[in-house]
Amino acid sequence: MKFKADRATLQRALAHIHGVAEKRNTIPILANVFLAHDGRALQLTATDMEIAVVEEIPSEAEQAGRTTVPAAVLFEIVRKLPGDVSIEFEQVDGEAPLKLRAGNYETSLNVLPVDDFPAMVAGELPHSFQLPANVLRSLIDRTKFAMSNEETRYYLNGIYLHVAGEGAEQRLRAVATDGHRLARVEADVPPGAEDMPGVIIPRKTVAELRKLLDEDNVPVEISLSETRIQFRVGSVLLTSKLVDGTFPEYERVIPRNNGRIMRIAKQDMAAAVGRVAAISQERSRPVKLALANNHLTLSANSPDQGVAQEELGENSVSYDGEPMEIGFQARYLTDITDQIEAEAEFAFADSAAPTLIHDTQAPAAVYVLMPIRV
């Protein structure tokens, strides 16, 4: 096996796939990237048996072949090589180390047998459709912060993608919740998705998919069954198992009749929360909101550090409801305001009921935040 690869192109491909390789190394072959050259192009594959990512890049070869090398080591070497050099790879036979040369740099990487590298089969995927990369990116970015990471509630450890409504009212929805906050974002239903089953995309798959959407604003081909999902973004193919569980009936926790409405500039709210919450080192860092006529007072206290308070007036706040007080965890509040473009609308019922939050410039997004006692 002997081939050359452009450093920048190889680094970009490895950046896409090395995160999938198993870092805990419980099964050594899963820490490796599978390199296969057919004389025309180089194909790189990484898998942890839950996700598999395959990417093909242009490459010249004197001799085709296949091998596996540690993904993280190869990525670090390629990343630290200088400039736009061409990297030469050579392996004398299937068990010999893979030699890597670039300029004055040379190294040898230990390999593992290619026959030990597992293949992840997607199986039949009866539902297929396309989404623009920017639409899929928006669905992910506006919901991923609310995914849970509790193993006991594994069915919340991902984004629930499904079609809601009937006929002309159908909408493609992405939903995530950890039980403390909920994010729901909608998009138009693309042709081919009308009858898709509701699926829960695992959080690691969400993270790896998001990396692919940073660079390419191209149509993303999506195929899925009830157990597998596959995304093709340019020359990259990501296949993943789905969470085997039932997503809760989230609509029941979205309040319908919250009548106390506060509108506030996103930047003013986020900055004030950050300054007030800085007084406390507690992980939860509660912040109290006291609302009166076009006036908001944010406050926090810490038994060890003291108290902090900031007032926002009518230049930032619009509120004409009855005076009320309510508390939220600062990080949860910031996570949601980070999704707002310019102005947030808070709809309150009382200090103990879930609060509904809208982005006034993006009505397709809805957020729900549970209050805490302060």
Disulfide bonds with the S-S distance in Angstrom:
none
